[in-house]
Amino acid sequence: MNVDKAEIGLLTDALIRMNLLAAGEEVELTALSGGVSSQIVRIVKGSETFCLKRALPKLKVSSEWIAPVERNVAEVAWLRLVNQIIPGCAPKILGEDRRTFSFAMEYLEPETNPVWKDQLMTGNIDSSVASALAKRLSSIHAATAGLATLAQEFANDRNFYALRLEPYFSRLAFKYPDLADSMRGLIVTTLSEKRALVHGDVSPKNILISHNGPVLLDAECACYGDPAFDLAFCLNHFLLKSSFRPASLGSLLECFEAMTATYLSNVNWESASQLEARAARLLPVLLLARIDGASPVEYIEAPEERNRIRNFAIPMITRPPERLATLCDEWSRSRTGAIAS
């Protein structure tokens, strides 16, 4: 896709300020698809190829969704830090331009770094990927837990509320008045858990599968908060994709179980059972939010399927289980019944 002519000057000026382009130097810009919150452009300059990402103030969804463009700064800081913790687990940052809230990063070829979502959606499902991701995620959380300097650097509650809590939890409170008290309480408790550095968008669409392991992208929601959110956010996608692809129910729930077991076995900064209980409370809310929140998943369209998810999630929100395995087992029983019927 071509970049809008009106934006070429803005982007090339940003590249010049990042010392990645000389004035008058030829460069090829190609808009890349994917994502709703940013403009992503592939840059080809001679033999070099890299990416530029610019935060958008209004997200590309049907409902009104405004978010601070300063989230771009948090993303750059997260990507740089986690690459120090686990080299190669995120793209390398090449430059940053805060005037346009954009940054440049290395370009990872899709042929050798496929998007995990694409694999899951087509039935190419390997639970070892879920385990590897859980290991990396828990390592990031462990390395950043209890650090006051990071808590101050990533004090991004405003971004996290705008990108996650308002479009997910607050909009459910508006749509479901009976759940309003639960949603408001969950917002308060989630914001109060300042335990480790959180990515905030651990979705298969934001994970590439490289030969060295999972690579995490799109850390716009990064904040110092509750690591249970990252775990629940990713586990939710296994449930959603099994709704879209019932033939892969067993394989996707194996991913759920593998990620849960690996992650919880590596929790050393707090009680694993307490973290698990928070994740189990968050997960059904996230499930319902991807049906009735600001950003519903695009691949579940049938009204009867959406209703099945609502009928599962709402009772779990009002009476959340303590363990993720309970939620997984209940989902399996509900889906097996749906398939049989």
Secondary structure, DSSP 4 states (H G I P E B T S, - for coil): -BPPHHHHHHHHHHHHHTTSS-TT---EEEEPP--SSEEEEEEEETTEEEEEEEE-SB-SSSS--B--TTHHHHHHHHHHHHHHHSTTSSPPEEEEETTTTEEEEE---TTTS-BHHHHHHTT---HHHHHHHHHHHHHHHHHHTT-HHHHHHT--HHHHIIIIIIIIIIHHHHH-GGGHHHHHHHHHHHHH---EEE-S---GGGEEEETTEEEE---TT-EEE-HHHHHHHHHHHHHHHHHH-GGGHHHHHHHHHHHHHHHHHT--SS-HHHHHHHHHHHHHHHHHHHHHSSS--TT---HHHHHHHHHHHHHHHHS--S-HHHHHHHHHHHHHHHHH-
